[in-house]
Amino acid sequence: MKQTFGIFTILFYGILTAQTINGKIISKENNEPIPFARIGIENENFGAIADENGNYSIDLTNIDRNKNLTVQIGGFINFSQSIQNFIDGNHTISLNEKVVEIQEVVLNPKKYYEKNWGTNAKTKKVQFGFNPARSKEDKSKEFGVDFNNNKNIKLQKINLNIVDLKTDKPLLINFNIYSKKDGLPDISLLNENLTIELTKDKIKDGTFSFDVSDKNVWINKQDFFVTIQVMNGFDGWIYLSGAMFKNVYYRNFYGPWLKKTIAQPALNIDVKIEK
């Protein structure tokens, strides 16, 4: 009888302490789901990915309740809440869109000139990419490159030199722009989400270009980072070309940013620069 009671106590305790949370991530403005958003723990390489309808499931059983759960998406104010309060509260995460009053700016050709910054390599000998079948970390990986800047600039295009793409569905690619702090990415500078579908037919001469000239992406006299994530799950891989002996910055979910000085992915940008 004592043994049976002991087993029941252990099972009952396990049920009480198990904390798999199911919920949904939506935009507070229109209650529309935010697909493929990452939900994770601040400074931890751990989390979950919402599906195309914004639904998520995350196991918080063995996570310190004093740590913060977070969702970070360009164009939205970061969501952050202690795990204990989150477990006890509402599991529908409503993200507030950033509201920024931007004065209309007319780009006078006499005051601005165009440049291309970044890595333009098209070699197949150095490659960076996402291959979920090869590595589970690739499902949550975000990587990018840094840019030194002491001018007022407007971002026009983000370009990727792609050497190999195999996929069973269109890839949902998300870009983010971060400020720099202590040599690493810090706070998103975006006031709107930069997400686009990538398919093979959009790759021209080995380059995929995302035209953001209609967006209000300004970087004013500060160094910054441009990063890339594949948001949705897929069968296959995507590989970018790369250049040796340059820096790349990366993280998984919302873990700490890491820097490697081995090679850099072929990510470059077209910008308009104030004279």
C-alpha positions, 0 to 999 in steps of 0.5 A: 500500500505504501509503495502504491501511494509513493508511485501515485505521489510521484505521478501526481507531482509529475503532472503538477510540475509539467508545464507544456504551454499551448497558445497563439501569437497575434497582432494586437492591432487586428487580432491577425495571427503572426505566422512562424514567430519564435517564442523563446527564453531570453539569453537561452538557446531554447524555444519553439516556433509558431505554425502558419496560424500563429499557434505554438507549444513550448515545454517550460517544465525544466526552465527557471521560472525567474527567467523571461520568455520573449517574442521579438519580431521586426516592426513589433514591440518586443514581448517579455514576461517572467516565465512564472507570470506567463504560466499563470496568465494568458497564453495568447501573446498579443504584439503591439506594432511600433507606431512611429511618426515619420516625416515625409522625406523627398530624396533629392538626387543632388543630395544622395548618392547610391552605393552597394555595401557588403559581401558580393562573393559568388564562390561555391567553395565557401557556403553559409546556409540553413539545412534543417535535416542536417542540424536542428539548430538551423531551424532557429538560426539567425545570422548576419553581417555588420556595417560601419556607418557615419552617414544618414542612409536609406536602405533600398535593397537587401541582396543574397548571393545563393549558390544552392536552393532545394525546397518543397515549398516557398521559403519565408525569409525574415530580415532584421536591422539591429543597432550595435552595442559592445560589438554585437547586435542589440536593438531592432531598428525596424518600424515594420516587418521585413518578410518575403517569400523566396522561390527559385524563380526569384533568383536572377543570375545567382542573386535574390534581391528584396526591394525595400525602397518603399519601406521607411528603413533609415539608419542615421549615423550609426553602425548596424547589422543586417540579419536573416532567418528562415521562418518556416519549416521546410524539407531541403536547404538553402546555401549562400556564398561566402567570403573568407576572413570576415566576421559573421554573427549568429544566435539560436532563438534568443540566445546570446549573439556569437561572433566568428571571424572565419568567413562571411555570408554573401549578404549585401545591401543597396543604399542611398547615402546623404552627401 
